[in-house]
Every structure is written in structure tokens, then in C-alpha cells.
Amino acid sequence: MSAYTNRAGLQVSGVLADFIESRALPGTGLSADAIWAGLAGLLERFVPVNRALLAKRDGLQTQLDAWHKANPGPVADMAAYQAFLTEIGYLVPEPAPFTIGTQNVDAEIAQMAGPQLVVPSLNDRFVLNAANARRGSLYDALYGTDVLDAPAARPGGYDADRGAAVIAYARAFLNESIPGWEQALAGADHPALVSRKDGGLLFAHNGLHIEIMVDPNHPVGKTDPLGIADVVLEAALTTIIDMEDSVAAVDAEDKVAAYSNWLGLNRGDLTASFDKGGKTMTRALEADRVYPAPVRPELVEGLPFLDATTSEKDSASTSSARTELVLHGRSLLFVRNVGHLMTNPAVLLADGSEAPEGILDALFTSLCALHDLKGLGKLRNSRTGSIYIVKPKQHGPEECAFTNDLFDAVEDVLGLARHTIKVGVMDEERRTSANLAACIHAVKDRIVFINTGFLDRTGDEMHSAMQAGPMIRKADMKASSWIAAYEARNVQIGLACGLSGKAQIGKGMWAAPDMMRDMMAQKIGHPKSGANTAWVPSPTAATLHAMHYHKVDVFGVQAEMSQTPFVLSLSKDCPSGNTEDEKAALRQAQREREESLYNLLTIPAAPRGHNWSDAEVREELENNAQGILGYVVRWIDQGIGCSKVPDIHDVGLMEDRATLRISSQHMANWLLHGVCTQDQIDAAFVKMAAKVDAQNASDPLYEKLEGNSIALKAARALVFEGVSQPSGYTEPLLHKFRQEKKAAG
């Protein structure tokens, strides 16, 4: 840790002070004195509120624990339970029907439907890959994955048989999405044709681009009678640069590395060099894509995501004057700040305590984004002058209102217009799910995103009801009634609050990057549910998932859902109830809403007296222990917060802290209720440590899980101290042991 320096009465790590003053501030028009005084003011105002909100979490958990101890097992009297939750302030009244007022939102968020990537901010190569995943080769995505019902590619160069299967699959996709494309290739008109370039065609379908690349001299194009070298799909419309669950950032050096990459993205000058096959490769951000004037200008008028220019570069000119089209070359970028819980030693308060990390993130990530808003770099992210921040792990509307107030204050420090900073609310905590409309209302003029997160949400479900009894097995959670209600309500309430056409309604991650065939079979359920974005684990997965948004008109689905009694009854367009039909619809909607909340609050505890066999207990413990160890060993020893981690069956899964939370909370719950013993848990850790060691044997940086291994101590603490951890979060213990590891060298 670097030495501290005094800034406006705060002790600021030297490495952070140097980054802010020498790299983040120049060009912004802000002085160092102003930014440090602004930070001091933010901390003076918001630290007490932050601490009070965390204390309220603890107080509510104490009351929940007491209630469940007095009423063990699954809830028998839901009316009494809801009355209790209302009495303690866990459930709050729904706001009167409203529509969000967010303005100046980029089209990728408001008017388009497509995949979303989440990438750890600490890895410069990964963030560049993700930012550049706006478009992807369908041929490459099909050739290198298990999607095709055809033999894998033979080694030793291009496999023509595999290539033929790829081309056939792509042709079927084109025929379904833009029938008649072949005639357009021969020169005919087509209703979806946007532009012609170098013999190729640019189409628009369901608001997304499909580009047919023609090159008869290309190794693939020369084998095709039409000379098609590739089919390129618009893929990752948006990407979240993550400073939370997918990174291990425990001190100023880590935070500055993350901020630095975010600054480079906003300036457009971030690069990454790496070795590939013995050669040094350098990666940079993709430029915008330029095409000739539209074939039919009126088609472009319906596509606001096209940046149109004229020879005078006057985007306000009429479409008939346009001489070229410029498409945004990169994924639109969000940044995910940390939540309200954690503090960081990068800045110390006057009393020597650490500053809340979420307040630091709010100011410093917004400061970095000023370089985009002011056009200080080579490329642009937002064309509407907005900064997009995802805020995770908020508990209920009070905490969302705190974020709104904090962002107001950050805008004032940076001299930004009100609501320049937009917010994405992660619906991943139980109190937020149960009060989602009120949470949205608390940020109604800046919200651009709501998203479900199964793993974190399950972790909070278990911790909130920790004293209710032993939870069902982890694999059975997805069939729980609360899960179905949670996923459905997120879309229904989002639509009722007017998010369609203004913001994203999102769904969670497909975690298995090597199982794309299964993803293609299952993840189409997300656009069918009315979600206009969903998380994918890689640029390749983004290209493949993009096909789902050609198969499903998401905004059409949303329009239909918006007319259902459930959604209408919550919206500003709620029927007046003057006719018998309207009265009947409102009664039906009330029943559906009551059932929805009932299901959402149904705790996934096993029936009282339920017993699992010894084999079932051992299997569950080993599965959880392996998942914890496989993740923790990289987090603690190598500072890797997200990577493809082999599961107990050696299937590689993209893991972050959410996986750790659910596994550790499940083991802690079973230990608390006597389903297993401490000795059984330790036995599972010993056995799975050997497996994880074997799975990582080829990693030269890997340190075995043995003896006094700090990673092994961290894994055990996550379980044996799991009941006492705030909301079941893993961050406090991970940070403690990672700092211990770094101190040990």
C-alpha cells in the first residue's frame, strides 16, 4: 500500500491521488482542490446515511431471525407473515402508478434489444474484447462451438465439411430473418436493406444489423458460389465494465487499475499487449463503421441508432442529403460500481476509518466518464451525453433513494446537469424484489436498467430466512415458486413503470461458455419473457445469442404484456373500473398480484422433519465445497475475481462472487440446522481441495490448498462465519484474506 497524502482533510493513498490529479483531471476543467473538496463534502454528507442504512439492514435481519425462530419451517400463515413484514418496514406501500422520466438515453439501451456482456474491469484485454463485441462473425461462432449438429472440426487447418455445415446453418438463419436476401445480393431491392458496401449488404431486422460480407478471394468466399466470406451480426449492444463481483479490488492499487481501464475506454485510447503463439499482439478499440448512403433514406429514419452524417458532417441534415452512414463501432458501456456495504483503504476519513467504496466509485468513475462527455479522447461512448452506472446489492427503496441523492451530489461536484448520471438497479436482493416498483420510483428520472440475478438473489433468500430451517438443495432452487415469481415480476413491474422504449429490462447470465448448444436451446426464453437484454459470458456467446433477438420481436412481446391485467393495474393506464369488464379485469389483476407476492415471499425451506440421506448430504456438501474452493483459490492467491472455473464435473463455468455467496450460505444453513456437522464440512473441504488442486495442476501460478493456505482458511471462514456475515455477503472475508495474502507477498 502506498503512503497517504492529505487532501482536503482526508488521507488519500498516494497512488490514487496521483491518478486523479495527473490522469483523470486534466482536460475536464476541474481543479484538484475542487475534486478533493467535493469528495470531502460527499463523505461528510453521505457516510452517516450510508452507515444508518447498513444498520437498518442488520436491524431488519435481527427481526426476521426472531420471527423465524418463533415460526420455524416454511411460512404457514402468509397473511400474518406479510403483516409482520409490513409492520417492521420490510414491505412498503406501492407508489401510485407512474412512468419513469429518464431522458437522453442512448438507443442501445432504450430502443434496441440484444445481448449484454459483463467483464472484469481489472483485465484490460478482456474489457477491450467486450467493448469490441458490438459485432461478431457468425461463421466463427458456429465453427468453433458445439451449436451445430455436425462433427467437430478436424485439426490441421480449415475443415471444409465443418465449414459447409456452418454455411448451411447461417443460410437458414438468413432465410428466416431476411427472406429474399439472395435477390438483394444480385442487385434487387429489399425492404430491410440499409446499404451496399464492397459488394456486401447491410440489413436491419428487429432493430439489429446483419451484414453479409462478400469477398470471392477470401478462403471461405472462394468456396461459396455467391462469394460470401462471412455473416456478421450486431451482437453485444451493451457491456458492463464491472468493478464489483467479478474483480478482486481490495486497496488503492487495485482500484486505480480498474479506474485506469475505465478512463482509457472513455478516452478511446486503451490498449493491451499480450503474447499469442510467440508473437506480441496489441488490441485497441474498434473504430466506428462507415457505410455508403442508405439505399432508401426513409428506412434510416426509422433506425435512430444509425449515426448519419453528410459531407458537411451535419447530422441534423435531412436523410436525402446524407452521403454516408456511421454505425457505432463498439458496445455501449456501463460501469458497475460497488454496493453500499464495503469500504476501501484508498481513502481514510478524519477518524482513521475507511471511506465507503461506493461513494468513491460514484465520484471517480463519473469523473473518468467526463472524458467521453467532453469529447477529450479519440472515440465516443454515449452520443446523448449520459454516464451509465449499474448499482448492485441495494436493499429496498430507501437505499435506491440514497443512490439517487448521491448521484445528484456527484453531478453537482462535477458541474453536470441533473440526471446526466443514469442508474441501473440490480434486482438481486429480496427486499428490492418485494418492493420493486418503489425502488424504481426512487430513481425514476435516471433509471435505465433493471436486471435479475439468480445467484445473488438466492443467496439473499437463504440468508434472510436463515433461521426458518434447512433450505432445499441448491439444484432444486430453480424450480422454487419464488424464482418464477421473481423473474416474472421483474418484467411486469418494469413494463408497468414505463421502462419499455426508455430502459433495459434484463435477465441474468448463461454461465457455461463451452455449452453454446444448450444456451441456444434455453436462452431464447429471455427475449420471449419480455426482457430486451440478457447477460452472456463471452463475445462468441453474444453473437450466438443475438440470433434469438431476430427470432423474437421483444418490443412486440412487451407491447402485448403491457396490455395484460397485471401490468395495466399497476400502470398509469390502469382501467377506471367503470364497466363490468374493467371491474372483472381489475379483480383478476388483484388476484394475480396477490398470488405473485405470495409466491415471491414463499421461503424455499424444506418441510419440517424432512431428512436427506447420508449420500445426498455428502453430495451437496462436496458440490458446494468444490465450488467455493475453486473460486476462492484464484481470488485470494491470484487476485482473479472472475474466470472459467471447473465445477465438480469438470465443466468450465464463468464464476464470480455470486456463486460463492449461494454455496457458502447453503452450507452455513445446513450446519446451523444440524443437517450436517462441522466434521462433515471439513471432510468435504479436504476431499475437494485435492480435486481443485488436480484441476489447476497445469497453472504455474497455482498454490495448493493445504496446511495453512490462506485461501483454504478463507473458504472455511465463509461457511463457519456465514450466518454472521452481513446479508450473507462474501466480500468482507474475501477482502480480509486477500489483504493478508498481499501483505505476505
Buried (B, 14 or more C-beta within 10 A) or exposed (E): BBEBEEBBEBBBBEBBBBBBBEBBBEEBEBEBEBBBBBBBBBBEBBBEBBEEBBEBBEEBBEBBBEBBEEBEBBBEEBEEBBEBBEEBBBBBEBBEBBBBEBEBBBBBBBBBBBBBBBBBBBBBBBBBBBBBBBBBBBBBBBBBBBBBEBEEBEEEEEBEEBBEBBBEBBBEBBEEBBEBBBEBBEEEEBEBBBBBBEBBBBBBBBBBBBBBBBBBEBEBBEBBEBBBBBBBBBBBBBBBBBBBBBBBBBBBBBBBBBBBBBBBBBBBBBEBEEEEEEEEEEBBBBEBBBBBBBBBBEBBEEBBBBBBBBEEEEEEBEBEBBEBBBBBBBBBBBBBBBBBBBBBBBBBBEEEEBBBBBBBBBBBBBBBBBBBBEEBBEBBBBBBBBBBBBBBBBBBBBBBBBBBBBBBBBBEBBEBEEBBBBBBBBBBBBBBBBBBBBBBBBBBBBBBBBBBBBBBBBBBBBBBBBBBBBBBBBEEBEEBBBBBBBBBBBBBBBBBBBBBEBBBBBBBBBBBBBBBBEBBEEBBBBBEBBBBBBBBBBBBBBBBBBBBBBEBBBBEBBBEBBEBBBBBBBBEBBBEBEEEEBEEBBEBBEEBBEEBBBBBBBBBBBEEEEEBEEEEBBBBBBBBBBBBBBBBBBBBBBBBBBBBBBBBEEEBBBBBBBBBBBBBBBBBBBBBBEBBEEEBBBBBBEBBBEBBBEBBEEEEEBBBBEEEBBBBBBBBBBBBEBBEBBBBBBBBBBBBBBBBBBEEE
